[in-house]
Amino acid sequence: MNRNDNGHTRVLVTGADGFIGSHLTQLLLDEGYSVRALSLYNSFGVNGWLEDVAASERLEIVSGDVRDPAFCRMISRDVDTIFHLAALIAIPYSYVAPDSYVDTNIRGTLNMLQAARDCGVRRIIVTSTSEVYGTAIEVPITEHHPRQPQSPYSATKIGADALALSFYNAFSTPVVIARPFNTYGPRQSARAIIPTIITQIASGMREIKVGDLTPTRDFNFVKDTAAGFI
């Protein structure tokens, strides 16, 4: 295993500045891991939700972009496990700018898979999404449910999943695909259903307005999702 000077197992989290990634980073630190956390580079020097993660001598924050293959190899050196969460996730924007989703979600995942292979990483966990299944044909949804790309975003995540499996089948790269469903909790975008309901209650609304009431969902608390990754 790759460990730091104090004997802690070193892991890499891409997308560590996001909703799930920041909670995963905090839990890894709480569990005693040494974490290299990737935050998307920006000129403001802001590290997203990593700003809310408690400082630790076992936390190394690096800024960059998974679209750069040389950078991906550099940050993958001397790590035991990669948790790959970096992605563009806003479904509406994927209709407007699909090319950027291909670059980040497909090519970015390819770069991380190749980096894991080149650097001899023990395991890479590639994050998928329930969106790969589209509108459910049958419930409960199983892993055998057909993939239905109903948005450019979901299409790129299906492509990323396929690349991950191809690296496992072609090169025996130790890949795991994790597919979270309906995660909720602190730091989630206010656009999501549960923050929307909470906001309306907090503002004193007498009647909650959320649009179509026919869909049903099972929700996973973000800290449980993070624990599932580990």
Secondary structure, 3 states (H helix, E strand, C coil): CCECCCCCEEEEEECCCCHHHHHHHHHHHHCCCEEEEEEECCCCCCCHHHHHCCCCCCEEEEEECCCCHHHHHHHHCCCCEEEECCCCCCHHHHHHCHHHHHHHHHHHHHHHHHHHHHHCCCEEEEECCHHHHCCCCCCCCCCCCCCCCCCHHHHHHHHHHHHHHHHHHHHCCCEEEECCCCEECCCCCCCCHHHHHHHHHHCCCCCCCCCCCCCCCCCEEHHHHHHHHC
